[in-house]
Structures are given as C-alpha cells and as structure tokens.
Amino acid sequence: MLLRKPSRFCQTVAMMLLTGISVNVWAAPDSPVDKSIQPVDVLSVESDDSGASHSDTYVERVTNSAWEEKVPLEGFYDDPFQVSIFNPQHGEDKDRLWSQTKSVFIYGFGVAGFIALLPDDISNWDKQGKLLQKWGNNVAEGPVWDRDVFWINYIGHPYAGGIYYQVARKSGYRQWDAFVYSALMSTFYWEYGIEAFAETPSIQDLVVTPVLGWGLGEWMFQKEREIRLGGGKVWGSEGLGTFSLWMLDPVDSLGRGVNQLFNREIFRAGTGFVNYRTNVIQSEGEAGLLHENQWQVQMHFQFGDGKPLRSTPVPQYYQFSKDPIDYSMVGIGLGSGYAWLDDVWQVEDDPYGEFSIGLYFTNRYSARLNYARAHYKQLSNGEDLTYENYSLSGQYYFRSESDFRPYVTLGIGEMLRDQDRDLKSFYSHGGVGLHMKLNNNLAIQTDIARYFSTRLDTQEDIFRFSVIYRLGKGNWY
C-alpha cells in the first residue's frame, strides 16, 4: 500500500502492526476457512519509477509473502505435483523471484572466486587450462561421484539449496515450487554452470543440494519468521539476532545492503512476517469442537471463547494452505547390506555400509539415491580393495494403505573399484523389497536386487537393510 500521507485509519493500522495485536477468527470443524482475511500490508514511502523515495532516501519495505496467505484455484491440489514456478496464478511474486534470481547470479561469481582461492585439496577444483574448453570437457564427461570433503558436500551444498529455496518460498511460492526452483538453480546455475568451469558435475551434489536443501530451507524460513516475530533477538542478543537473520537469508540481506548502498531499490528485498496458527478449542455451543485461526504480528494477544484442547495432528503448513506436498517427503536412510559379487572381482564376499537420500512422493512412489562402500580382501594377495556402489532408483509400493508395503525397485548406477573412475562399470538393477512403517517418522526397508553390468558382463546379488527417517511430520497422510 503506497500513501503520501497516511490517513488516521492507516495510522491506526500501523499502530496495530507495531504493538502486535493479533485477531482470532473461528470456524466449525470441516467448515471452510475464511481466506479473505489477509495479512495487513506494511506502509512504505511512495517511490517513483527510479526506485528513490520522494525524500531522496531509500526506505526499506516488506517484499516477501507466503503461500499460506494465498487462495488457490478450486481443484488446484487435484494435481499436487504440478509446477507453477513459470506460470504463477495465485499471487506468487514472480517479479521478486526474478529480481533475487539475478542477484544470486551476481553473488555467485563472488562465491566462485572465494572457492577458487581455497587450496586444491579442499575445493578439488582444477584451475589449469582454457576456461571454455574445460567447461565443455567437464560437462561432456557427465556427473561423477565426487571426493569433496564431508562439510562441503553435506553441509555447504544443503545450505546453498536452502538459500535457493528461501528465494522462492519468500516470494510466495508453495514448498513444492520452491524445491523445484532450488533443483533448477543448483543444477543449471551451479553444477552445470559456474562449478563446471572448474570440475565435473557431481552426482551427489545434484541430489543433496535441492533435497536436503528443502528440509533445511523450510527450517530456515520458519526460524527467520520466529526470530523476527520475537523482536529480532537470539538468546536476548540483538547482535546474534542480526547475524542469524543474515545467515538464514543472505540473498535478501545482501539485497537490502545493495539497495541502501545505492540509495535506491536495485533488488526486490526486505522481509517482514505475519504469523498464523490454528488451535482446536472446546466450546459450549452446538457445533462442539471449533477451530480458531490466529494471525499474529510481533506479539500475541489471544481473544475469543474457550481454551486450547489439543494441537492439530497435521503440519501447520497443510492446516493453512491445504497443500498435501511439503518437506516431509524427504527421507534419509542408514543401513548395511551383503554383496555376492561376481567372480571377476576376485574378492571375499562381505557386508558393507550404506546411506540413502530419497523423496517419498506418495505411499505408492518414491525415488532414492543410494551409496554403498566396503573394503573387501582380494583373493590373490589378501590386500584390501575399496568397493563402491551408487545408484538412482525408483520404487513402486503395493498395499499403499498398509504399514507393511511390498515394493519393486528398478534403477541404474555405477560400481567403482579402488576409487578409480577408469575402472568403473555402469549397471542396471531390479529387485523386490518390503517397507515397514514404525511410526510417521521411522520405517524399515529391506530388499534384494540383482545388478547387471554391461561393461564387465557381470551379475551381482545384493541384500540390504535400512532404517529410514522422514523429516517434518513424516508419513502422516
């Protein structure tokens, strides 16, 4: 809302925002939520086309929004996996998304420069040779299993994925679209873009960045809102609060800094939050249990009849948006297995360790990245041989409504001998297994599969057992 001189009514609204009054509305169970109630716009100084205010001073304004505030078209969730990132129809802020995407491209060159300064044994970037020729060679070589240090692959890349996710999530896109945006940015902007000038694209980075970035990014989104609604302090410290907010969304923070530096809006940046939550209350009315929806700004003053009875059993994101897709789809697995390798390996059969990262789309379909590693003794000399197996696979589950779901699995991957890419072999595999749900967050999966190698003309049988942990509310539906 842009005003030259706020009216008395608008001044009152502004005071409500500053003092943090929240308003409660109630609805009977299963009745539609009144989605006409929207967060109050934050007042800002009117700007001309150049982005400068009439006082010639840049005034930071709130640019972010949330999917929970939108009203999707009727029947939109009939196809919950549709992608709206290129065709927003529910008030998503595509201009903010594009503005912050451009800023990510600019900042990315700075990040690339920093990584280029790191020692080669940390970054694993090859900085020799012609730039464009090296990019073409790296892209043509295809994705490989990289050897970056743990903190780069499993801390740095998920954090980068979370940053991409925040850009779309805070532009009003739903979680699924924010995940898709993160996947596109991490794949084409980073792995096959900037990083491909220095090294071959990485298999695990292509998966880990957007998938774990989804879970971390949603946590960053919620944690930033919590800090801002709490006055911007962490453990009572404004300094820690400021640092935390910067780390939770550096793209928006840098955008605000650039805008202030040039005293005009170069990038769409600026964050403010309206909180929301639902309680189930006990009422003496004929309707019985009532749902009470609360919108909160800064502080919470509760009005209305009744007292809290129990919290909602479904994710808050679903409670307000009715979107069945959220980061609870992400699952992390840890387990072991036993491999009966072909005679061409000339090693003793032995157990191995394994981990997996997966997306459990529904009770019928999932997709996983698995990585297995072991040290087997060679029959010829008794020395250890490093065996590695990584694969991308899909699963189809039967008896989808049951906690015990048999499934079939098909996939492709590679086996590596002594970490030597010249000795790797491509394979396909298929098998059967059983998924046993223990609770919403934990499950056990066990399967047996046969692996077929085209290069070595070999066949291996592998049995594995994994414990799967689902993020968020897990398998709640």
C-alpha positions as CSV (number, residue, x, y, z in Angstrom):
1,M,0.0,0.0,0.0
2,L,1.6,3.3,-1.1
3,L,0.5,6.5,0.5
4,R,1.8,10.1,0.5
5,K,0.1,11.0,3.8
6,P,-1.4,8.2,5.8
7,S,-5.0,8.7,7.0
8,R,-6.0,8.3,10.6
9,F,-7.3,4.9,9.8
10,C,-4.0,3.9,8.3
11,Q,-2.1,5.3,11.2
12,T,-4.3,3.1,13.5
13,V,-3.5,0.1,11.4
14,A,0.2,0.9,11.6
15,M,0.0,1.2,15.4
16,M,-1.6,-2.3,15.4
17,L,1.3,-3.6,13.5
18,L,3.8,-2.0,15.8
19,T,2.1,-3.1,19.0
20,G,1.5,-6.6,17.6
21,I,-2.3,-7.1,18.1
22,S,-3.5,-10.5,16.7
23,V,-7.0,-11.2,15.7
24,N,-8.7,-14.6,16.1
25,V,-11.5,-16.0,13.8
26,W,-13.2,-19.2,14.4
27,A,-15.0,-21.8,12.2
28,A,-16.8,-25.1,13.0
29,P,-15.0,-28.3,12.2
30,D,-14.7,-29.1,8.5
31,S,-16.1,-25.6,7.6
32,P,-14.1,-23.6,5.1
33,V,-11.5,-21.2,6.5
34,D,-12.3,-17.5,5.7
35,K,-9.4,-16.9,3.4
36,S,-10.5,-13.4,2.6
37,I,-8.6,-12.4,5.8
38,Q,-5.2,-11.5,4.6
39,P,-2.1,-10.1,6.4
40,V,-2.1,-6.3,6.7
41,D,0.2,-4.6,4.2
42,V,3.2,-2.7,5.7
43,L,3.2,1.0,5.0
44,S,6.1,2.4,2.9
45,V,7.1,5.7,1.3
46,E,5.8,6.1,-2.2
47,S,8.6,5.8,-4.8
48,D,8.9,7.0,-8.3
49,D,10.0,4.8,-11.3
50,S,13.7,5.2,-10.4
51,G,13.1,3.5,-7.0
52,A,14.0,6.5,-5.0
53,S,11.6,7.9,-2.5
54,H,10.3,11.4,-2.6
55,S,12.5,12.3,0.3
56,D,15.5,11.0,-1.8
57,T,16.2,8.4,0.9
58,Y,15.8,4.7,0.2
59,V,13.2,3.2,2.6
60,E,13.3,-0.5,3.2
61,R,9.9,-2.2,2.6
62,V,8.5,-5.6,3.0
63,T,8.6,-7.6,-0.2
64,N,8.2,-11.2,1.0
65,S,5.0,-13.2,1.1
66,A,4.0,-16.8,1.9
67,W,1.9,-19.5,0.1
68,E,-0.2,-19.9,3.3
69,E,-1.6,-16.5,2.6
70,K,-2.8,-17.4,-0.9
71,V,-6.2,-18.8,-2.0
72,P,-5.5,-21.5,-4.7
73,L,-7.9,-22.1,-7.5
74,E,-10.6,-24.7,-6.9
75,G,-9.2,-28.1,-7.8
76,F,-5.6,-27.0,-7.8
77,Y,-4.5,-29.7,-5.4
78,D,-6.1,-32.4,-7.6
79,D,-2.7,-32.5,-9.3
80,P,-0.4,-31.6,-6.3
81,F,2.8,-32.1,-8.2
82,Q,2.1,-29.5,-10.9
83,V,4.8,-26.9,-11.2
84,S,3.8,-23.2,-11.1
85,I,7.2,-21.7,-11.0
86,F,6.9,-20.5,-14.6
87,N,3.2,-19.8,-14.6
88,P,2.1,-18.4,-11.2
89,Q,-1.6,-17.9,-10.9
90,H,-2.2,-17.4,-7.2
91,G,-0.5,-14.2,-6.4
92,E,3.1,-15.5,-6.3
93,D,5.6,-12.6,-6.7
94,K,7.4,-13.5,-9.9
95,D,9.0,-10.1,-10.1
96,R,10.6,-10.6,-6.7
97,L,11.7,-14.1,-7.7
98,W,13.3,-12.8,-10.9
99,S,15.0,-9.9,-9.1
100,Q,16.5,-12.1,-6.5
101,T,17.5,-14.7,-9.1
102,K,19.5,-12.0,-10.9
103,S,21.2,-11.1,-7.6
104,V,22.1,-14.8,-7.0
105,F,23.8,-14.9,-10.4
106,I,25.8,-11.8,-9.4
107,Y,26.7,-13.0,-5.9
108,G,27.6,-16.5,-7.3
109,F,30.6,-15.1,-9.1
110,G,31.9,-13.8,-5.8
111,V,31.4,-17.3,-4.2
112,A,33.1,-18.9,-7.1
113,G,36.0,-16.5,-6.7
114,F,36.3,-17.4,-3.0
115,I,36.3,-21.2,-3.7
116,A,38.9,-20.6,-6.4
117,L,41.2,-19.2,-3.7
118,L,40.8,-22.3,-1.5
119,P,43.6,-24.9,-1.6
120,D,43.0,-27.6,-4.3
121,D,42.8,-30.4,-1.7
122,I,39.7,-28.7,-0.2
123,S,37.9,-27.4,-3.3
124,N,39.0,-30.1,-5.7
125,W,38.8,-27.5,-8.4
126,D,41.2,-27.9,-11.4
127,K,42.2,-24.3,-12.1
128,Q,44.5,-25.1,-15.1
129,G,43.8,-24.9,-18.8
130,K,41.5,-23.0,-21.1
131,L,38.3,-21.9,-19.4
132,L,35.6,-22.6,-22.0
133,Q,37.3,-25.8,-23.2
134,K,37.5,-27.1,-19.7
135,W,33.8,-26.3,-19.1
136,G,32.9,-28.3,-22.3
137,N,35.0,-31.2,-21.3
138,N,33.6,-31.3,-17.7
139,V,30.0,-31.2,-18.9
140,A,30.6,-33.8,-21.6
141,E,32.2,-36.2,-19.0
142,G,28.9,-36.3,-17.2
143,P,28.2,-36.4,-13.5
144,V,30.6,-38.4,-11.3
145,W,30.8,-39.3,-7.7
146,D,33.0,-36.5,-6.3
147,R,35.6,-36.7,-3.5
148,D,34.9,-33.3,-1.8
149,V,35.3,-33.2,1.9
150,F,32.2,-34.0,4.0
151,W,31.4,-30.5,5.1
152,I,31.3,-29.2,1.6
153,N,29.0,-32.0,0.2
154,Y,26.7,-32.5,3.2
155,I,26.7,-29.1,4.9
156,G,27.7,-26.5,2.3
157,H,25.5,-27.8,-0.5
158,P,22.3,-28.3,1.6
159,Y,22.8,-24.8,2.9
160,A,23.1,-23.5,-0.7
161,G,20.0,-25.4,-1.5
162,G,18.3,-23.8,1.4
163,I,19.3,-20.4,0.2
164,Y,17.8,-21.0,-3.3
165,Y,14.7,-22.4,-1.6
166,Q,14.3,-19.3,0.5
167,V,14.3,-17.1,-2.6
168,A,11.2,-18.8,-4.0
169,R,9.5,-19.6,-0.7
170,K,9.6,-16.0,0.4
171,S,8.3,-14.9,-3.0
172,G,5.0,-16.6,-2.2
173,Y,5.6,-19.9,-3.9
174,R,4.5,-23.2,-2.3
175,Q,7.0,-25.6,-0.9
176,W,7.0,-27.9,-4.0
177,D,7.7,-25.0,-6.3
178,A,10.5,-23.7,-4.0
179,F,12.0,-27.2,-4.2
180,V,11.8,-27.2,-8.0
181,Y,13.4,-23.8,-8.1
182,S,16.2,-24.9,-5.9
183,A,16.8,-28.0,-8.1
184,L,16.9,-25.9,-11.2
185,M,19.3,-23.4,-9.7
186,S,21.6,-25.9,-8.2
187,T,21.7,-28.0,-11.4
188,F,21.9,-25.4,-14.2
189,Y,23.3,-22.4,-12.5
190,W,25.9,-24.1,-10.3
191,E,26.7,-27.7,-11.2
192,Y,26.5,-27.3,-14.9
193,G,27.2,-23.6,-14.8
194,I,29.8,-21.9,-12.6
195,E,31.3,-25.0,-11.0
196,A,31.6,-26.8,-14.3
197,F,34.3,-24.4,-15.3
198,A,36.5,-26.0,-12.6
199,E,35.3,-29.6,-12.1
200,T,33.0,-32.3,-13.4
201,P,29.4,-32.0,-12.2
202,S,28.8,-34.1,-9.1
203,I,26.2,-36.9,-8.7
204,Q,25.6,-36.4,-5.0
205,D,25.5,-32.6,-5.3
206,L,22.8,-32.8,-7.9
207,V,20.6,-34.7,-5.4
208,V,21.8,-33.5,-2.0
209,T,21.6,-29.7,-2.7
210,P,17.9,-29.5,-3.5
211,V,16.6,-32.5,-1.5
212,L,18.3,-31.7,1.8
213,G,18.1,-28.0,1.0
214,W,14.3,-28.5,1.0
215,G,14.3,-29.6,4.6
216,L,17.0,-27.1,5.7
217,G,15.4,-24.3,3.7
218,E,12.0,-24.7,5.3
219,W,13.6,-24.7,8.7
220,M,15.4,-21.5,7.7
221,F,12.1,-20.0,6.6
222,Q,10.3,-20.9,9.8
223,K,13.3,-19.9,12.0
224,E,13.7,-16.5,10.4
225,R,10.0,-15.8,11.0
226,E,10.3,-16.9,14.6
227,I,13.2,-14.6,15.2
228,R,11.6,-11.6,13.5
229,L,8.3,-12.1,15.4
230,G,10.4,-12.3,18.6
231,G,11.9,-8.9,18.1
232,G,14.9,-9.9,16.1
233,K,16.9,-11.2,19.1
234,V,18.5,-14.6,19.7
235,W,19.2,-15.6,23.3
236,G,18.4,-12.0,24.2
237,S,21.1,-10.6,21.9
238,E,20.4,-8.2,19.0
239,G,23.8,-8.9,17.6
240,L,23.2,-12.7,17.5
241,G,19.8,-12.0,16.0
242,T,21.2,-9.8,13.2
243,F,23.9,-12.4,12.4
244,S,21.3,-15.2,12.4
245,L,18.9,-13.4,10.2
246,W,21.8,-12.7,7.7
247,M,22.8,-16.4,7.7
248,L,19.2,-17.6,7.3
249,D,18.7,-15.5,4.1
250,P,21.9,-13.9,2.8
251,V,20.4,-13.2,-0.6
252,D,17.7,-10.9,0.9
253,S,20.2,-9.4,3.4
254,L,22.7,-8.6,0.6
255,G,19.9,-7.2,-1.5
256,R,18.9,-4.8,1.3
257,G,22.6,-3.8,1.7
258,V,23.0,-3.1,-2.0
259,N,19.8,-1.0,-2.0
260,Q,21.0,1.0,0.9
261,L,24.4,1.5,-0.6
262,F,23.0,2.9,-3.9
263,N,20.0,4.6,-2.1
264,R,17.5,3.0,-4.4
265,E,15.8,-0.3,-5.0
266,I,18.3,-2.3,-7.1
267,F,16.9,-5.7,-6.0
268,R,13.5,-6.6,-4.5
269,A,14.5,-7.2,-0.9
270,G,13.1,-6.6,2.6
271,T,11.4,-9.1,5.0
272,G,8.5,-8.9,7.4
273,F,6.3,-11.7,8.7
274,V,2.7,-12.2,9.8
275,N,2.4,-15.2,12.0
276,Y,-0.5,-17.7,11.9
277,R,-1.6,-20.8,13.8
278,T,-4.6,-22.9,14.5
279,N,-5.9,-24.2,17.8
280,V,-8.8,-26.6,18.5
281,I,-10.9,-25.2,21.3
282,Q,-13.7,-26.5,23.5
283,S,-17.0,-24.6,23.1
284,E,-20.4,-25.0,24.8
285,G,-22.1,-24.2,21.5
286,E,-24.0,-26.8,19.4
287,A,-21.1,-27.0,17.0
288,G,-18.9,-28.8,19.5
289,L,-15.2,-28.5,18.8
290,L,-14.3,-25.3,17.0
291,H,-11.1,-24.4,15.0
292,E,-9.7,-21.0,15.9
293,N,-7.4,-19.4,13.4
294,Q,-5.0,-16.8,14.6
295,W,-3.0,-14.2,12.6
296,Q,-0.2,-12.7,14.7
297,V,2.2,-9.8,14.3
298,Q,5.2,-9.4,16.6
299,M,3.3,-10.2,19.8
300,H,0.3,-12.4,20.6
301,F,-2.8,-11.3,22.5
302,Q,-5.5,-14.0,22.3
303,F,-9.2,-13.2,22.2
304,G,-12.2,-15.5,22.0
305,D,-14.1,-18.1,23.9
306,G,-12.8,-21.5,25.1
307,K,-9.4,-22.9,26.0
308,P,-6.8,-24.9,24.0
309,L,-7.8,-28.5,24.0
310,R,-5.2,-30.1,21.7
311,S,-2.8,-29.2,18.9
312,T,-3.5,-30.1,15.3
313,P,-2.2,-33.5,14.3
314,V,-1.2,-32.3,10.8
315,P,1.5,-29.9,9.7
316,Q,0.8,-26.3,10.2
317,Y,1.7,-25.6,6.5
318,Y,-1.1,-28.0,5.5
319,Q,-3.5,-26.6,8.0
320,F,-3.4,-23.2,6.5
321,S,-2.7,-24.0,2.8
322,K,-4.3,-27.5,2.4
323,D,-1.2,-28.3,0.3
324,P,-0.5,-32.0,0.7
325,I,3.1,-31.6,-0.5
326,D,5.7,-30.5,2.0
327,Y,9.3,-31.3,3.1
328,S,8.0,-34.4,5.0
329,M,8.6,-36.2,1.6
330,V,12.3,-36.1,2.3
331,G,13.8,-39.3,3.8
332,I,17.3,-40.2,5.0
333,G,18.3,-43.8,5.2
334,L,21.2,-45.6,7.0
335,G,21.9,-49.3,6.9
336,S,24.0,-52.1,5.8
337,G,23.9,-55.0,3.3
338,Y,25.7,-58.0,1.9
339,A,27.0,-58.4,-1.6
340,W,27.6,-61.5,-3.5
341,L,30.0,-60.2,-6.1
342,D,30.8,-61.7,-9.5
343,D,34.0,-63.8,-9.7
344,V,35.6,-61.2,-11.9
345,W,36.1,-59.1,-8.7
346,Q,38.2,-61.8,-7.1
347,V,37.3,-60.7,-3.6
348,E,35.8,-62.3,-0.5
349,D,32.1,-61.6,-0.1
350,D,31.4,-59.4,3.0
351,P,29.0,-56.9,4.5
352,Y,29.0,-53.2,3.5
353,G,27.6,-49.9,4.9
354,E,25.1,-47.8,3.0
355,F,23.2,-44.5,3.2
356,S,20.4,-43.1,1.1
357,I,18.6,-39.8,0.4
358,G,15.1,-40.1,-1.0
359,L,11.8,-38.4,-1.9
360,Y,8.8,-40.4,-0.8
361,F,6.2,-38.8,-3.1
362,T,3.2,-40.9,-2.0
363,N,2.5,-44.2,-0.4
364,R,3.0,-45.7,-3.8
365,Y,6.0,-44.0,-5.3
366,S,9.5,-43.0,-4.1
367,A,12.9,-42.3,-5.6
368,R,16.3,-42.7,-3.9
369,L,20.0,-42.1,-4.2
370,N,21.9,-45.0,-2.6
371,Y,25.6,-45.1,-1.8
372,A,27.4,-48.2,-0.5
373,R,31.1,-48.7,0.4
374,A,33.2,-51.6,1.7
375,H,36.7,-52.8,1.9
376,Y,37.0,-56.4,0.6
377,K,40.0,-58.7,0.8
378,Q,41.4,-59.7,-2.6
379,L,41.8,-63.4,-3.1
380,S,45.1,-63.1,-4.9
381,N,47.1,-61.2,-2.3
382,G,44.9,-60.6,0.7
383,E,45.1,-56.8,0.4
384,D,42.1,-54.6,0.8
385,L,40.1,-53.4,-2.3
386,T,37.7,-50.5,-2.0
387,Y,34.3,-51.3,-3.4
388,E,31.8,-48.5,-4.1
389,N,28.3,-48.7,-5.4
390,Y,26.0,-45.7,-6.1
391,S,22.6,-45.8,-7.8
392,L,19.4,-43.9,-8.6
393,S,16.3,-46.0,-8.3
394,G,12.6,-45.8,-8.1
395,Q,10.1,-47.8,-6.0
396,Y,6.5,-48.8,-6.6
397,Y,4.7,-49.9,-3.5
398,F,1.7,-52.3,-3.2
399,R,-0.9,-52.2,-0.4
400,S,-0.4,-48.4,-0.1
401,E,-2.8,-48.0,2.8
402,S,-1.0,-50.6,4.9
403,D,2.0,-50.1,7.2
404,F,3.6,-53.2,5.6
405,R,4.1,-52.4,1.9
406,P,5.8,-54.8,-0.5
407,Y,7.6,-53.0,-3.4
408,V,9.5,-53.5,-6.6
409,T,12.6,-51.4,-7.4
410,L,14.4,-50.5,-10.6
411,G,17.4,-48.3,-11.1
412,I,20.8,-47.5,-12.7
413,G,24.2,-46.7,-11.3
414,E,27.9,-47.5,-11.3
415,M,30.3,-49.7,-9.4
416,L,33.8,-48.4,-8.7
417,R,37.0,-50.3,-7.9
418,D,39.6,-48.6,-5.7
419,Q,38.1,-45.1,-6.4
420,D,39.4,-45.3,-9.9
421,R,37.0,-43.8,-12.4
422,D,38.7,-45.7,-15.2
423,L,37.7,-48.9,-13.5
424,K,34.0,-48.0,-13.0
425,S,31.2,-50.0,-14.6
426,F,27.7,-48.9,-15.5
427,Y,24.9,-51.2,-14.4
428,S,21.1,-51.6,-14.1
429,H,19.3,-53.4,-11.4
430,G,15.9,-54.7,-10.3
431,G,14.6,-56.3,-7.2
432,V,11.8,-56.7,-4.6
433,G,11.5,-55.5,-1.0
434,L,9.3,-54.7,2.0
435,H,8.6,-51.3,3.6
436,M,7.6,-51.5,7.3
437,K,6.3,-48.3,8.8
438,L,7.1,-48.0,12.5
439,N,5.6,-44.5,13.1
440,N,5.2,-41.4,11.0
441,N,9.0,-40.6,11.0
442,L,10.6,-44.0,11.1
443,A,10.4,-47.0,8.8
444,I,12.5,-50.1,8.0
445,Q,13.2,-51.1,4.4
446,T,14.7,-54.4,3.3
447,D,15.2,-55.6,-0.3
448,I,17.2,-57.9,-2.5
449,A,18.2,-57.0,-6.0
450,R,20.3,-58.3,-8.9
451,Y,22.8,-55.9,-10.6
452,F,23.7,-56.3,-14.3
453,S,26.9,-54.7,-15.6
454,T,27.1,-54.1,-19.4
455,R,30.8,-53.3,-19.4
456,L,32.1,-56.3,-17.5
457,D,29.3,-58.7,-18.4
458,T,28.8,-59.5,-14.7
459,Q,25.9,-60.1,-12.3
460,E,25.9,-59.4,-8.6
461,D,23.2,-60.0,-5.9
462,I,22.8,-57.5,-3.1
463,F,20.7,-57.7,0.1
464,R,20.3,-54.6,2.2
465,F,18.6,-53.4,5.3
466,S,17.9,-49.7,6.1
467,V,16.3,-47.5,8.7
468,I,14.5,-44.6,7.0
469,Y,13.9,-41.3,8.8
470,R,11.4,-38.9,7.3
471,L,11.7,-35.2,8.0
472,G,9.0,-33.0,9.5
473,K,5.7,-34.8,10.2
474,G,6.9,-37.7,8.1
475,N,4.5,-40.2,6.6
476,W,1.4,-38.5,8.3
477,Y,-1.0,-38.8,5.4
